[in-house]
Amino acid sequence: MASAGAGRSAPGSRREPGGRSRGPDKYSVLLPTYNERENLPLIVWLLVKSFSESGINYEIIIIDDGSPDGTRDVAEQLEKIYGSDRILLRPREKKLGLGTAYIHGMKHATGNFVIIMDADLSHHPKFIPEFIRKQKEGDFDIVSGTRYRGDGGVYGWDLKRKIIRLYRKEVLQKLIEKCVSKGYVFQMEMIVRARQLNYTIGEVPISFVDRVYGESKLGGNEIVSFLKGLLTLFATT
């Protein structure tokens, strides 16, 4: 594995092959949604607040999978409020799986870093600047939130919860090409593939909380599929 600090450019700048600077970093947040009408305005407000206060260039890509509760209408209003340069609604007609939602969102991401997170507020956006600091500190390919180290905690969190992560865009693209999972196990498979490919991974301790509004999106069949996906992943890697 290459040294984590090798070839770093100045803070806040992109790197090109040969070490040339391409200007300031931009962060694309991929936010898949399904029945998140109540949560979406709050998570977007918190994201905008966190990025703006930290002076970070960003865009938020909302991938709504045909939510019957009017989430898409809310997203359209948010796009008008914050501007289409900051909020990009890129919906799909139906629920097609978390993995394919990220693939869809990646097609529209213009940042050189990509952040993936859930819209149900199980992750607080206030941690994102710390993810960015950690990435720059170690020049990591990936930075992952963890509840097992430092001051990280868990409140109402269980096995079904997804993990917030920051990726170099080109690293995420390569991982997506390697991954075969399409559901909730997709994020876990990506981190396993990342270790296989010797990508550098930093960790930030964060607190997780249970969803603020609504009910869990996972039913019994989806939990079984999640566990089967884990078994398949461990058996093939």
Secondary structure as GFF3:
##gff-version 3
##sequence-region A 1 237
A	DSSP	beta_strand	13	15	.	.	.	ID=ss1
A	DSSP	beta_strand	21	24	.	.	.	ID=ss2
A	DSSP	beta_strand	26	33	.	.	.	ID=ss3
A	DSSP	alpha_helix	39	54	.	.	.	ID=ss4
A	DSSP	beta_strand	57	64	.	.	.	ID=ss5
A	DSSP	alpha_helix	71	82	.	.	.	ID=ss6
A	DSSP	beta_strand	87	89	.	.	.	ID=ss7
A	DSSP	alpha_helix	98	106	.	.	.	ID=ss8
A	DSSP	beta_strand	113	116	.	.	.	ID=ss9
A	DSSP	three_ten_helix	125	127	.	.	.	ID=ss10
A	DSSP	alpha_helix	128	138	.	.	.	ID=ss11
A	DSSP	beta_strand	142	146	.	.	.	ID=ss12
A	DSSP	beta_strand	154	155	.	.	.	ID=ss13
A	DSSP	beta_strand	165	168	.	.	.	ID=ss14
A	DSSP	alpha_helix	169	178	.	.	.	ID=ss15
A	DSSP	alpha_helix	186	196	.	.	.	ID=ss16
A	DSSP	beta_strand	201	205	.	.	.	ID=ss17
A	DSSP	beta_strand	208	209	.	.	.	ID=ss18
A	DSSP	alpha_helix	220	236	.	.	.	ID=ss19
###
